[in-house]
């Protein structure tokens, strides 16, 4: 009976050590915010890989990304797409950030993404 109790005690102690190790690793990775960030990044990465393939699902994923980039609900019409694009370009145009080179670089990249989303959605909606 002592051997059984000893085995149980060792298993319980090992389980606690493993649990403590996992808690420490969780805290080091940023806690819940880190987990949420990794989930969001994983979803974006998966959608990007899906959008790169040539399937109907890939096309749908790409269209969803374009709507999301323009901060629109899926299914918005061409006029809503134009309004959203012009509003975001007014807000993030690179010429507004000429005093800060890093901000200007980021605004340039964002404006290119917005333009790709805009032209892609208009093409998808049959407007262009």
Buried (B, 14 or more C-beta within 10 A) or exposed (E): EEEEEEEEEEEEEEEEEEEEEEEEEEEEEEEEEEEEEEEEEEEEEEBEEBBEEEEEEBBEBBBBBBBBBBEBEEEBEBEBBBEBBEEBBEEBBBEEBEEEEEBBEBBBEBBEBBEEBBBBBBEBEEEE
